[in-house]
Amino acid sequence: MKKTLMFAACVAIVSLAAQAKTIFIEAESFDDWGGWVNDTQFMDQMGSPYLLAHGMGKPVSDAKTTFIGNGWKYGVWVRTRNWTAYWNPCWRLCPGAGTFSIIVNGEKLPNVIGGQGNGEWEWVKVGEVTLKVGENTVALHDLAGFDGRVDAIAFSTATPGTWESPRRDSLLRDGDVKTMPAYDVVVVGGGIAGICAAISSARLGLKTALVHDRPVLGGNNSSEVRVHLGAYANLPPYPRLGDVVAEIGPKSGGNAREASVYEDERKMKVVKETNGLDLYLNQHVNGVLTNGEGRITCVFAQDTRKGGRYVFNGSWFVDCTGDGNLGYLAGADFRMGREAKGETNEPDAPATADMVTLGASVQWYAGKAEGDAAFPVRPWMLKTINEANCSPHLRGDWWWEAGLGRDQIAEAEHIRDYGLLVAYSNWAFVKNCYSKKADFADKELKWVAYNAGRRESRRLMGDFILDQNHLRNRDFQPDGTCATTWTIDLHLPKTAEESKFDGEPYQSNSFNERIWPYPIPYRCLYSRNVPNLFMAGRDISVTHIALGTTRLMRTHGMMGEVVGMAASICKKHKCDPRDVYKSHLDELKSLMEKGVGDGKEHPRQNYNCQSSLDPDIKKKYSPCTGGLGTDPR
C-alpha cells in the first residue's frame, strides 16, 4: 500500500526528551491563551500551529499555563520568528514588530525576543531558570501588539540542534492515534462548499463527517476572513441548486464588516441539526492513506489545540480545502498558475505558462475609538508609504491583495505577513503623517484579518477542464450542473505608476469579462486519477482563466450540493464518481431537479450579484437568491 503522511509538530502536552533532558511545551496547548490567538494556517510550511499576539498595535493579555518541573536548572528557549525582517534592512540594529517576554514562576526572563533574527523560524534563548519540584507556571507577555508569535517553549540542558527529531517523534506514538467511526463520506474543509457538500450528503442518507481546521465554519465567509457571498444561485437548468446555500448564507453582505454580519452561528446551527452529519472542528488533515489502486482509504487529522491524531475512514472523500490539500496528499493531478495559450487556445492566456495566481487579501476596517486612539510609528514599518500613495480610508477591502506572482502555498505566511505589514504601515502614516490626519484623530483599527482570504492555489484536474472558450462560446456540456454567473474576474497587481508605490504591490486591479450563465460540467467535480475523490470550491478542474468565474462562494455551495448528490448515487450503485457520469447521469439530474433544501423560506440574500450577457437575468432573478420562494420557474 502507498502511504503518504505529513505530520506537523503539534504536541498539546508537555513532552520530555529523555536523552536531552528537555521539556517541550507547545504554545497552542496553553491552559489560557489570554489575548493571543491560535494560528493554524501554516502548519504544513513551518510545522505547527502557533500562538499569535494579534493586538493591532495594542499589547494583548498574557497567555499562561502550568507544567510539572523537577528542580533542575535549564536554559529556556523559544521557537519564534522575526516576521518583519524581510522588509526591514536594519533588523540587526533595530527590533522587528512582534516583541515579547517569557515569565516563569512570576520572574520575567532577561531577553526580549521576537524582534531579532533574519525572518526564519528559529530557537532563541531567553535565559536560564531553576524549576520548582512540582507545578510551575510560564506566561507569554506581549510587548507590542504587532503579531509576535510562539510555536513552542523548551526547557533544556542541551542545544536546539538535537531537539526537532524527538519533538516530532512524540507525535508518532500509537497511543496518540484515535480512529473515528467509519463514514460513507468524509468532507475535508468547512467553507461554504464543504458545508453544503456535507449537508447534501447527509440529507440523502449517507453517514458523513465534516472535518475542518478552524473553530468556526464558513472559510472566507466566516468572521475570521469576512468576505461576503457572491454570484447568483437557484438558476436554470436546476433552480433548486442553491437551496442549501440560502439556509446557511448570511442575510447581509459586505466585505470587512463587523463579525456579526457573517452569521457564523447560522452555519453552525444548520450543520449541527443535520441528521447523519458529524462535525469535527480544529482538525487539520495532513496525512492520507491510499491503496494500490490509488483510492483513498483514510485520512489523518491533527488536533490543532490538544495534539494527537485522528483517523477518518471512508468510502468517498470530498476535497473542499480550497488549496486542494487532500488531493495533493493523495497524489491527485493538479495545476497551479496560468496555462499557456498554446495549451488551451484561450484568447486571454499568456504565451508562456507561469505561476501567476490571484492573490490573498488581508482586509481591515477602522472606526471611532472607544479610548486612546493613538497608533505608533515603528522603525520596521514601510518607509515607502507617503502622501501620494497612502490609502486615507476606513476600510481595506478586497483590492488589498498580496502575493500575486508568489507561490500561494509555499509562501503563504510571507504573503499574509506582507498584508499585515502594509495595513499597519498605511494606518500609521494616515494617523501620524497624512496632511488630513485630523480627520482620523478619533479613529482606531477595529479589525485586521490575520487569516488571509486566498483566491487561488492548486486546481485538481478532473475528466473535464473548463476553460475560457467553453464560457465564451456557450459550449454547454451534457453533464452541466449549477450555473456559474460571475464575470471572468481576473486580478493583476496595480503597477507602480497606477499605485504611485515603488515596492512589492499590495493592491490589485480587477479585469472582468461578462458571460452568459454557464452550467459547470459534473466532470469538473471529481479527480481524474484518484478514483473516489470529489472536489468542490475553488480547487475544481478549471483553467486559471475559468477560475475567474467559478471561484465565487454561492457557486461553491451549489457545487457542494451536487457532489453530495453524486456521492449518494455512488453508494446506491457501489460505484465511483466517474461512473455517475458514465452510467447514472439521469439519476443525478433528477436529484438536481429536486434539490436537498429543508423546504422552508429563508432570508433573501440581496447582495453581490453582477450584470450578465443574459439581458433578462437581473429582471428575472434579482435579488440574487433567496432559496425557497424565489424559484424562477
N, C-alpha and C positions, 0 to 999 in steps of 0.2 A: 504494500500500500504506500501511496505517496503521502508524505506528511509535511505540511507547511505550517510553521509556528513562528509567531513574532510576539514574545512576551516582554512587556515593559517592566521596569523595576519599581514595583508599587507594593512595598511591604507595609501593610497597615498595622503592624505590630512592632514592638522593639525587638530586633534580632541581634544575636550575639555571634560574631565570627570568632570561634574559639582560638584558632591558630594566631589571630592578630589581636586578641583581646579588645575587640571593637564592638561598641554598642551603636547600632543604627536606629534612628528614629525618622520614619518617613513623615514629611510635613503634613500631608493630607490626612494622616491618622491622628492628628492632634485632637484632644478632647474638646477644645474650644477654639474655633478659628478666629474669634474676635471679629475685627473688621476685614480680615483677609478673605480672599475667595479662592476656590479650588479651580485651577485652570487645567483642563484635560485635553486641550486642542492639539498638543504637540507630542503626545506620548510616543508615537511611532518615530519621531525625529530625535528627541532628546532623552527618551527612556522612561518617563514617569509623569504622573500628574504633579503639580506643584502649587504651593500657596503663593498668591499674588496680592500685594498691598495696593489695591486699586482705589486710591483715595482722591484722584483727580486734583492733586496738589495739596491735599489736607491729610496729614498722617492718620492712619487708621488705628483702631484699638488693637491691643496685643493679642496674638494667638498664644494659647497656653496648653500645656499637657503635663502629665506626671509619668514617671518611669521608675524602675527599680535599679538602684545602684549598689555597689559592693564595697565602698570605702576606698577605692583606688584613685590614684591621680591620673588624669587623662589630658591629652590635647583635645581641644574642641574644634571641629572642622564643620564647615557648611558648604554644601554644593549650591552654587548660585551663579549669577551671570550679570555682568555689567551691560545692560541691554542697549545703552546709547553709545557704546564705544565705537561702533562702525561709523557713526556720523559725527563723532567728537574727536577731532585730531589731537586735542590736548589731554586725552584720557589718562596719560601717565602723570599729569600735573594737577588736573582738577577732577574731582569725583564725578561719576555719572549720576543718573537720575535716582535709582532705587536704593538708597542707603537705609540701613537698619542695623540694630544691635541684637545681641543674644544675651538673655538674662537667665542665669542658672541659680536656683535656690535664692532668688532675690538679689543676686550680685550681677551687675552689668559687666560683661567681659570687655577687655580694653579695646579691641579692634572694631571700628565701624566698617561694615562690609557692604557689598552690593554695588559699590561705585568704582571698584578697581577691576583691572583685567581688560583683556583685549576683545571681549564680546563673546567668548566661548563659555560654555558651561564648564565649571571647574570647582575643585575643592579649595576653599580658602580657610586658613587657620584663623580662629577668632581669639584664642587664648588657651589657658590651662586652668583646670579646676579639679579639686578633690571631691568626689561624690560622697554623699552620705550612704551609710548602710541602710537599705530600705528605700522609702519613697523619696524621690527628688522631683523638682519642677524645672521646666525650661519654657522660656517665652520668647517670641519673636516681637521685637519692639521697632515698629516702623518710625523712621525719622523724616520722611519726605512726602509720602502720599503719591509718589510717582512710580508705582508698579515695581517695587522691589520684589524679588522672587526667591523662594527657598524650596529646593527639591527635597533635601534630607539633611539631617544633622548626624555627625559621627563623633562619638567619644572614643578615642583610640590611643593606644600606646604605640601604634605603627604609623606609617605614612600612607597617603592616598593611593599610591601605586598598587597596593595589594588588596584593595577593597572591592572593586566592582564585581569580580567573579563570585566571591562568597555572598555579596549582597544579592546578586541575581540568582544564585543557586538556591537561596532561601525561598524563592518563588516556586521552585520546581518540586517541592516535597509532595508526595502523593496525598498527604492529608489535607493539603490546601485546595484540592480539586473537589468540586461538588457537581454531581451530574443531575441535571434537571429532568423532569418527566419528558418522554418523547413527544414530539409535536408533529402534526401534519405539515405545518408551515412555520418557518422561522423568518420573521421580518427583521432586518437589521437596519436601524435608522428611524428615529421618531420625528422626522419632519412631516410636512403635510402629506407627501407621497406615502411615507411609511404608515402614518396613522390610518389613511384611507385604505391602503392595501390590507392592513391587519383587520380593520373593521369589516371590510368586504369579505375577506376570507372567513372570519369567524361567523358572520351572519349567514353564510352559506354552508355552515355545519362543520367547518374544519377546526380542529384544535390548533390554536395559533399562539405564538409567542411574539411579542414586540420588544426588541432589545435596543435600548437607547443609552448613549454615553453621557447624557446630561440629566440634571434633576428635573427639568421641565420639558414638555413636549412642544413641538412646533418648528424646530430648526430656525430658519431665517425669519419665520413669522412668530417667534417667541419673544418674550420680554427681554431675552438676552441679546438679541440681534436687532429686532424691531424693524422689519421690512414688511410692508403690507402685501396682501394677496393681489394678484394681477391676472388679467385676461378674463374672457367670458367662460361661463360654464352652462350646462343644460342646453346645448345647441344640437341641431341635427348633425350627423344622422342618428344620434342616440340621445334624445333630450333628457333622459333620466340620468345620464352620466353627469355627475356634479351634485347629486342629492346629498351624498356624504360630506362633500366639501361645504355645502350650506349648513350642515349640522355643526361643524366644528369651526367654521370661519368667523372671525370677529365681525361685528356689525359695522365697525368704523374703520376707516383707512388712514393712511399717512405713514411716512417713514420717520424714524427718530422722534417718537412721541412718548408720552408717559406710559409706564409699564402696563397700566390697566387697559389701554387701547387694544392690546394684543390678546387679551382674554385667555391666558394660559389655563385657567380653571375650566373654561368651556371645553377645550380639547380634552383635558384630563377626565372630565366628568363623562363624556361620551365613551372614551376608551374603557374606563373602569366599569361602566354599566353594560358593556357588550359581553354577552354570554359567550363562553368559549375562548375568550381572549385574555391572556396573562401578560401583564406589563412588567418589564424589568428595567428600572432606571439605573443610571450610574454604572452601566456595564459596557465597557469598551471592547468590542470584538477585535482581537488581534491575532487570532490563530484559526486555521481551517484544517480539517482532515478530509482528504479525498481518497477514493478507491481507484482501482486500476482502470476504470472506465472514465475517470475524471469527474465522477459525481461527488458532490459534497455529501459527506455522511454526518458531520457535526461541525460546530464552530465553538471556539473557546473565547470566553469573555473574561475580562479582568475588572474586578470591582474597583472603581476609581476612588473610593473612600476608605473601605475596610481592608482592601487587599484580598488575596485569594483569587481562585479561578473558578469559572462556571462552564459546564459543558452543556450545549444545547444540541440534541439530536433531532433530526427532522427528515422528512421526505422531500420537501421542496423548500427553497430558500429564496428570499427576495432582497436584493441589494438596493436599499434606499438611503445609502450613506452620503450621497452627493458626490463624494470623491471616488466612488467605485471601489472602496476598500475591500469589501467582501469578495468581489470578483477578482481583484488583483491578487489577493491571497490564495484564491482557488485556481489561479493560472488562466483566468479568462482573457481573451484577446481584448486589447484596449488601444485607444489612441489618446494623445494629448497634443494640443496646438492646432495649427491650421494646415489643412491639406493643400497640396499644390494643384494648380489649375489643370495640369496635365493628368492628374489622377481622377478628378471629379468632374472636370469640364464646367465647373461653376463659374458664372461670369465674374463674380467678385472675389474669387480665390486668388491668392498670390501666386506668382510664377514659381516660387520655390517653397516647399513646406518649411515650417518653422515651429517654434514652441510658444508663439504668442497666444495668450489666452485672455479672456476677460479677467478683470481684477477682483479684488476683495475690498469691501467698504468697511471702514471704521467710522460709524456715524456718531453724532453728538448733538446735544442741544443745550441751550442756556436759558436762564430766566431770572426773575427778580430774586435777589439774595435774601435769605432769611436771617443772616447775621453779617459777619465780616465778609465783604465782597472782594478783598484783595486777592490777587493772583501773582505769584512770584515770577520774575525773570531769572533763569538759571543759565550757567555757562554752557551746559550741554545742549541747549536749545538751538535750533537753526538760526543762523545769522542772515540767511537769505530771504527771510520773510520781511517785507518792508511796506511802506505806504502804497506803493504801486501794485503790489500783488497780494496783499492780505485779504482775508475774507471778513469784512466787518458786518457779520450777520449773527443771528442767534441759533443757527442750525447748520450742521454739516450733513447733507442728505446723501443720496445715492452716488452723486458725482464725486464725493470724496473717496476715490478709488485708487488703491495702491497695488503695485505688483504686476501691472500689465507688462508682459515680456519676461517675468520671472517664473520660476517653477513653483506653481501654486501649492505643491505638496512638500517638496524638499525644503523650500524656503518659506514655509508658512509662518513660522514665528518671526522671521525678519520682516515679512510683509505686514503682519499685524502690528509689530512694533513701530514700523515706519508710519503706519496710520496713527498710532498714539502720539508719536513724536510731532508730526505736523499739526495735529489737533491742539496739543499743548503749546507748541511754538506760536501758532497763529493766535490763540487766545491770549497768550502773554503779551504779544505785540499789540493786539487791539486794546487790551486793558491798560497797558502802560505807556505805549509809544504812539499810538494812532492819533492823527490830528483831531479826530472827533471822539477821543476816548471818554469824554464826559458823558456821552450817550450810553456808555457801558459801565459807568461808575457803580451803579447799584445792581449789576448783573453778575451771576456766577454760573459756572458749569453745573448743570443738573445731572447730566448723564453723558458718559463716553463709553461706547461699546468696548469691551475687552475681548469679546467673541467676534471675530471678523465675519462679515457676511460674504461668503465666497460665491462666485458665479459659475466658475468653470474649472475643471481639472481633468480627471480621466473620463473618457466616454467608452463604455463597454460595447463591443461590437456584437450585433445580432445578425440574423439571416437577411435583414434588410437595413440599409444605411440611408436614412432620409437626408436629402441634400437640397440645395437651393433650386435646382431645376425642377424637382418634383413640386415644390411650392409654387414657383413662378408659372409653370405650365399646367397647373391643376391636374397633375398626373396621379389621379386618385387610384389607390390600390384596393383590391377586393377585400382585404382584411383591415380596412380603416376602422379606427375606434373613436376615441374622443377627439374633438376638433381643437387644434391649436389656432389661436386667433390673434395673438400679439404680433406686432411687426417683426421682421427680421431685424433685431435690435442689437447692433454690434458696437462695442465701445473701443475707443482708442485714446491714449493719453493726450491731454492737451499739450501742444507744442510750447516751447519756451516763449515764442512770440505771442501765442494766444494767452498764456498764463502770466507772462512777464516774470516768470520764475526760472532761475538758472540752477536747476538741481533735478534730482530724480522726481519725475512727475507724481503728483498725488491727487490730481483731479482729472476727470475724463470728459470726453465728448461722446454723445450717442448718435449713431448713424442708423436711420430707420428706413426700411422698405415695407410698405403696406402689402398685405397678402389677402387672398380670399381665405375664409376658414378652411383648414385642411385636416382631414381625419388622419391621425397618426397610425401608421400600419402596426398591427399587433406584432409583426416580426421584429419590430424595433425594441420590444419589451422583454426579450429573453436572449440569453447568451448563445452564440453560435458554436461554442466549443465546451461549455460546462453544461451537461445535459439537463440538470434540474435547477438551474439558476434563472430567476426572473430579475428584472430591474425596473424601477420606476423613479422618476425625478430627473435631475439634470445629468445623470450618468447613462442615459439610454443611447441607443445606436443611431446617432446622427452625426453629420459633419459639424465642424466648428461654426459654419455659417448658419446651418439649420438650427443649431442650438440657440441662436439668437431669438427664435420664436418659441421653442419648446420649453424654455427654462423658467417660465412663469408658474407660480405656485398653485393657482387654481387648475392649470393644466396638469401639474404634477399630481394633484389629488385625484383627478379623473383617471390618470394612468394607474394610480394605485387601486382604484375601484376595479378597473379592467383586469389587472393582474390577480386580484383576489378571486374574481370570477373564473379566470382561466385556471387558477390553482384548484378550484372545486371540480372542474372538468377533469383535470389530471388525476385527482383522487378517484372520481367516479369510474374512470376508464383505466386506472393504473397505468398512466402514460406520462410522457414528458411534455414540457411546454411546446416543443416543435410539433408534436403530434396533434395538438389542439388546432394548429393552422392546417395541417395536412388532412386531418380526418374528422374534426369536430368543430369546424368554424361556424356552422349554422347554429350549433348549440351555444357558442359564445355570443353570437349575435342576438339570440333570444334572451340571454341573460342581460346583455347591454340594453336591450329594449325595456326590460322590466326594471332594472336598477336595483340597488340594495339600500335605498334610503329607509328611514324609520317611518315614513308615511305622515309625518307631521309638518306643519308650516314652521318656517324659521325666519329670523330677521333678514331682511333684504340687504345684500352687500352692494351698496350703491356707490362703488368707488373703483378706480384704477382699471378702466377699460380704455380701448383705443378705437380710433376710426379704422375702417376696413375697406378693401376694394369692393366688398359687397355693399351696394348702396342702401340696402334695406336693414342692415344688421342693427344699427342703433335704434331705428324706428321700431323694429320688431322686438328686439331683445333687451333694450336698455330700460331700467338699470341692469347692471352687469348680470347678476344672478340672484336668485332668492330661494332656490330649492323648490320644494313642492308649492304649487300655487302660481308658479311663473313658467309653467310648461308652454313653450312657444308653439306647440302643435295646434 
